[in-house]
Amino acid sequence: MNIGRLGDVAVGAAGDIAGAVVDPRAGLGRLRSAVTPRSLVLLAGGLLLGYLLSRRRR
């Protein structure tokens, strides 16, 4: 995984989610094609990092 393109992947995923909200039928098709192992790893890593940071602040 190329860490230099992390921002591009995040922006692309946010755009796909926004498209799914505006036009659900076409957006869901784009969202299905955007779900790749890389995006799942990034999502899981982000959720884990957010969880750990929130636990640390308590």
Protein Blocks (a to p, Z undefined) as FASTA:
>chain_A
ZZklmmmmmmmmmmmmmmmmmmmmlmmmmmmmmpcfklmmmmmmmmmmmmmmmmmmZZ
